[in-house]
Amino acid sequence: MASLDDLKKRIASVKSTQKITKAMKMVAAAKLRKAQESAEKGRPYSEKMNNVILNLSSGISDKENAPKLLAGTGQDKVHLCVVMTSDRGLCGGFNSNIIKKAKSYFSKILDENKELKIITVGSKGNDQLKRTYGDKIIENISFKESKNANYFDADKVGKIIIEKFEAGDFDVCTIFYNKFKNVITQIPQAQKIIPLNDERNENSSDESYEFEPDEDEILSNLLPKNISTQIFKAMLENQLANKDPEWVQWIMQPETQVKWLTNLLSSIIEVVRQQLLKN
């Protein structure tokens, strides 16, 4: 049996490890705050862009010739669903919540005898969906090399969506992602981006504007950028929502284990001390 000195040395070693886990916790908390700031800064920008486009669209006199990215094809037969998950596991319910939301939407579309097409962004979403909807997946996009969400990757996804829309491959496009609420709660979202959803946020206004050049020309430039912006916002939200389970998995568990081991060794020392007193 280990001597008291050995147990005391082991406790000192465990406490030293505890200092390391506390430092790791501080680093992880700083990363979480940074991700939260990025996501929160992106929300008003994407919402404002939506509102500006909707204000512009109200000034279009010829609604029938409005840009198709805004008004759609006029049909509702083919739905493209862009399911955005992570490329890594060990994320708690992060990926499964998005998949559950998407599958519910898929069932509704198929029950209405409409055609379904799927683009997966993130390997974990593709792994889960291909077992049931493998024949519906038309493309899988992965950004494993990218450490953080960035507009370049979002623009790549946006251009793929626009290219397929202009080729007449679908009528409606919906993206699926997790919206960060707090470190405990993430809310799965289904956001229609083509045609543009005519729902202004609560902070929007009905102000009218004068534009140069005309609305049609401005919209032709803004609408493709808006697709990429909405994708980027979803990526930022996902990145933030994914930080919490990752933080709990790799930081909180080791710290808890260190505390448990320290308490266990202290209890053993007390038992050994009591035995020595009896002898």
N, C-alpha and C positions, 0 to 999 in steps of 0.2 A: 504494500500500500504506500502511496506517496506520502512524504513527510509534510509537516506544516509549512516548512520553508519552500518546498516544491509547489505547494498549492498557492502560497502567497505570490511566488514568482509568476505562476500561471495567471493569477488574477491581474497582476501588473501588466502582463502581456496583453490580456484581453482588453483592459482599459486603454492601452495604447492603440489597439485596433479600433476601439470606440471613438477615439479622437479622429482617426482617419475617416470613419463613416460619417461623423458629424461634418467634417470638411466637405465630403462628397455630397452630403445633403444640402449644404449651403450653395455649392456650385449648381446642383440640380434646381434648387429654388430660383437662382438667378436666371438660369436658362428658361425656366417656366415663365418668369415675369417678362423676359424678353419676347418670348413667343406670344404671350398674352397681349403685350403692347402692339406687336405687329398685326395681330388679328383684329384688335379693336380699332387700330388706325385704318385698316382696310375696309371695315364695314361702312362707315359714312361715305367713303369714296365710291364704292360700288353702288350704294343706294342712291347717291346723288346723280351718278351717271344714268341710272335707270330713270330717275325722275326727269332729268333734262331731256332724255330721248322721248319720254312720254309727252312732255310739254311740246316738244318739236312736232311729234306726230299729230297732235291736236290741230296744228296749223296746216296740215296737208289737205289741199282742196280735193284732189283726185284720190280717194281712198282705194279705189280698185287698182291703181298703179303704184301704190305705196311699196317701199322695199319689202321683199319677201321675208327677210330676216326679222322684220318688224311685224308684218301682218300674217306671215305664214303662207302656205300654198293654197289655203282655202279648203283643205281636206284634213281628215283625222284618221287616216287608214294605217299609216306606218309610223311606229313610235321608236325613236332611238333613245336608249337609256344609258347614261354614262355613270357607271358605279365607281366611286372613288374611295379606295381603301389604302391600307399601308402595304409596304413590301416586306414587313417583318411581323412575326407573331409575338406572343407574350404581351398582348395589349389588352388583356381583360376582355370586356365586351365591346371594345371599340369597333372591330371589323364585323362581328356578328350582328350588332345593332343596325349597321348600315345595310348588310345583306338581308336582314329580316324586313326592313323597310322596303328595299328594292323588290324582294320576292312578292310582297303583298301587292305592289304596284303591277308587277308582271302578271300576276294571276288575274287582276282586274282587266288588263289589256287583252289577255288571251280569252277570257270569258266573254268579252265583247266582240270576239272574232276579228280582232285587229292584228296586224303583223308586228312582231317584236324583234328589234335588233339591239344588241348590247355591245358597248365598248367598256372594257374594264381598265381602270387606271390603278395599278397596284397589283402585285402578284397574288396577295392573299384573297382578294375578291375573285380573281380569276380561278384560283384553286377551288373555292367553295361553289362557285356558280357553274363551272364547266361540267360538274357531275349531273346537274339537272337541266341546265340550259346551254350545253355545249354547242348545239346546232344553231343557237341564236347569237352567240358571241362572234362578232365580225372582226374585232381587233382587241389586242391586249397591249397596253402601254405600261412600261415600268420605268421608274426613275431611281433605281437603286443607287446609282452613282451620285445623286444629288443629296447632300446632307440636309439642306433646308429647302422649304418651298420657295420658288422663285418665279418671276413673271415669264422668263424664257421658256420654262417647261409648260406653264399654263398656256402660253401663246401657241406652243406646238400642238397641244390638245385642241385648242380653239380652231386652229387652221385645219386640222383633220375633220372636225365637225362641220365647218363651213364648206370645205371641199366636198364632203359627202352630201350636204344639203343642196349645193348648187348642181350636183350630179343627179339630183332627184331621188336620192336613196331613202329619204324619210320625210315626214310631214311635221312631226313634233319631236322636240328634244328636251329631255329632263335629266338633270344631274342629281346624284345622291351623295350625301356627305354628312358628317357630324358637325353640328353647331355647338361650340363651347358655351356652357352656361356658368359653371364653376368647377372647382377641382373634383367634385363628386359627380356632377351631372353633365352629360352631353346629349343633345337632342338630335336624332336622325332627321335629315331634311330631304325633301323632294322638291326641287326648284325647276320650273319650266323656263328655259332660256330661248327657245324658238317654238312658236312665235313669242315675242316678248310678253310676259305676264303683265297685264294692265292693272297692277296693284301698287299704288304709291305707299311709301311708309308713312308712319304717323307724323313725322317731322316735315313732310313735303308740303309745298304751298301751291296755290293755283295762279302764281304770278305769270304774266305774259311777257314775252321777250321779242325784241326785234333782232333779226339775224341777217348777216351777210357772209357768204352767199345765201341762197334760199335753203329751205328746210331739207329738200330732197338731197342736195349735194352734201350738206352737213351730216345727214343721217347715213349716207353711203359710206362715209369715213368713220363715223362713230359706232355704228352697229357691229362691225367685225371686232373692234376694240372692246366693245362691251361684252361680247362672248368670252374673250380671253380674260377680261377683268372679273367676270363672275366665276370663271374657273379658278382664277388665282385666289379670289376670296375663299372659295371652298377649300382650296389647298391649305391656306393659312388656318382656317377653322379646324381642318383635320389635323394639322401639325400640332396645334395647341391642345386639342382634345386627346391626342395620342400621347402627349407629354405626361399626363397625370397617371395612367396605368403603368407607364414605363418608370416613372419616378417612384411609385409605390413598390414596384417589383424589385428594382435594383438598389434602392436606398433604404426604404422603410424596413424591409425584411431583414437585411443584414444587421441594422441597428437593433431591431427587436431581438434577434438571435444573440447579439453581443450582450444585451442586458440580461437575457435569460441565462446565458452561460456564466456571467458574473455572479448572479444570484445563486446559481447552482453551486459554484465553487465556494462561495461564502457559507452556504448551508453545510457543505461537506466539512469545511474548516471547523465550524461550530460543533458538528458531531464528533470529529476527531478530538477536539479540545475537551469535550465532555467525557469522552472515553479515557483520556489521559488523567483527568481529575479523579475518575472513579478508581483507576489503578494506583 
